[in-house]
Amino acid sequence: MGSFSIWHWLIVLMVVVLIFGTKKLRNLGTDLGSAVKGFKEGIKTEEDKSPKTEIPPTAGQTIEGEVRKETSKT
């Protein structure tokens, strides 16, 4: 069996809007967005939450890092 066409999805969307109404669907979307945001904040570790302070290098100090090749977008 093939996938549904765009017309099938539009009819399903119209039925959902007629059953629930736009206000209830908007509230559902807002609640879902805030739940995802809260989940992301909850999985952050304490290191991610604390502000990182960087000390500028002084003369003669070795700086560790990684060199990456820059690619052009043409």
Beta strands, then each sheet from edge to edge (+ up, - down):
end
